[in-house]
Amino acid sequence: MKKMDYRAAVISSVWIAITVISAVYMWVFADKIGDVLFGVFLPVGLLVLVATIVTVVVFNSNSERK
């Protein structure tokens, strides 16, 4: 497998996982959350921030895979 294929697989799997986790979180806790800012936007926003950081780190990694 080429290095770019490996990076693309990691990045796409992270974003798919974040999408699934966020969707299930909002579906399960939609009627139980009292405050929209701290109940939805903060947790989902932090997940998106983590996915963005992982994307940048993986995309910019210069290590050769052997």
Secondary structure by P-SEA (a helix, b strand, c coil): ccaaaaaaaaaaaaaaaaaaaaaaaaaaacccccccccccaaaaaaaaaaaaaaaaaaaacccccc
